[in-house]
Amino acid sequence: MDRGSEKRYYVTKPTLPPLDKFTRLLEDIWNTKILTNNGKYHQDLERQLCKYLGVSHCSLFANGTLALTVALQALRITGEVITTPFSFVATAHALYWNGITPVFCDIDEETLNVDAQRIESLITPKTTAILPVHVYGHPCDVESIAHISDIYGLKVIYDAAHAFGVKKNGESILRHGDLSVLSFHATKVFNTAEGGAIIALDEKLKQRIDFLKNFGFADEVTVVAPGINAKMNEIQAALGLLQLIDFNDGNERRKKVANCYTSLLERAEGIRVFSEGESVEHNYSYYPILIDSNKLGMSRDALYERLKEFNIFTRRYFYPLISSFPAYRGLPSAAFDNLPVANRIANQVLCLPIYSDLEVSDVEFIVDTIFKIVGV
Ligand SMILES: Cc1ncc(COP(=O)(O)O)c(C=O)c1O
């Protein structure tokens, strides 16, 4: 039988702890009957994440989108915010839900992140912040972005949904900007089924974030702001504590998968792979490749469709660009001519399956299948 018809390869597969360990924590939650509202698992996960990530303040959230929305509220961001069109749509939606206009900036050819050299030309009197994304966990040009934000007095919120555990020059990438936002969605390398967090550099800001995520309550009778309910519950937090124990092990295994893809694909004509500089400790959350259809003799979309016949379900992250969706395509910054690199990359990118229990033999099968389809 054709091997492709036996096994299904999705772009990712959630990591889960041993069920009996989770059951023990659930039994405790059932006994205490404390299900949410800053319970002991919530407090413990915030502490453990600070320790693991090397950051001083962490506020847990029900999901990453609410965390982004609250991060913008916490810093009182208004007017226009410069961001990338090459991201998951939640990045721009968080701006929209705050009544903020996204201003799309083209991306850098090498990192696929916002092109820091183009930010300055997009600043207007209404600009209050920059919302870059560390796409696929590849660090943004944090130094240039800090330089621009210092000169123009702009806040910086990093959408770090893909960047759990990523370090640059030995330091967490989450220590840059005013705030960084994580997602713990099931598809992320560290997951709590649904979940997220805001990483803050100072205690007062964490306090404001904690008020905002709990309806604005500062104490039992004081509501200091029109907050929202965005709290992570105890079941999610307990799962997170167990996930953290195995994170390093999973990372090592994904690293092997990524290295295997790179060694098999780096010399392939018409396929571009990405490699981190030596200064970056990566989390191997995605394995994007870029297809040059002229050299490969096949378009990205054709390859994506053909791979499905072999049960290999890749994803075209991030196609279509956010700037092409109905809510955003009328914005001046969404014009095709303003975003030449992002538009080209969105038509070339394909994310291959990567997760911790993918074997080297699976990677070989996936790459062999690609070569078979394109006829090399
Ligand atoms: C870049 C980016 N930002 C924000 C989000 C939203 O996170 P969540 O799904 O946890 O709401 C995601 C992913 O889901 C994402 O990939």
The ligand as a MOL file (V3000), in Angstrom:
LIG
                    3D

  0  0  0     0  0            999 V3000
M  V30 BEGIN CTAB
M  V30 COUNTS 16 16 0 0 0
M  V30 BEGIN ATOM
M  V30 1 C 0.9620 35.6160 15.0760 0
M  V30 2 C -0.2360 35.2740 15.8870 0
M  V30 3 N -0.8260 36.2310 16.6170 0
M  V30 4 C -1.9020 35.9680 17.3830 0
M  V30 5 C -2.4520 34.7010 17.4290 0
M  V30 6 C -3.6890 34.4960 18.2420 0
M  V30 7 O -3.4950 33.6310 19.2900 0
M  V30 8 P -4.7130 32.7500 19.8650 0
M  V30 9 O -5.0630 31.7400 18.8370 0
M  V30 10 O -4.1330 32.1530 21.1110 0
M  V30 11 O -5.8330 33.6780 20.1510 0
M  V30 12 C -1.8640 33.6720 16.6860 0
M  V30 13 C -2.3210 32.2840 16.6620 0
M  V30 14 O -3.2060 31.7040 16.8680 0
M  V30 15 C -0.7470 33.9640 15.8810 0
M  V30 16 O -0.1840 33.0100 15.1160 0
M  V30 END ATOM
M  V30 BEGIN BOND
M  V30 1 1 1 2
M  V30 2 1 2 3
M  V30 3 2 2 15
M  V30 4 2 3 4
M  V30 5 1 4 5
M  V30 6 1 5 6
M  V30 7 2 5 12
M  V30 8 1 6 7
M  V30 9 1 7 8
M  V30 10 2 8 9
M  V30 11 1 8 10
M  V30 12 1 8 11
M  V30 13 1 12 13
M  V30 14 1 12 15
M  V30 15 2 13 14
M  V30 16 1 15 16
M  V30 END BOND
M  V30 END CTAB
M  END
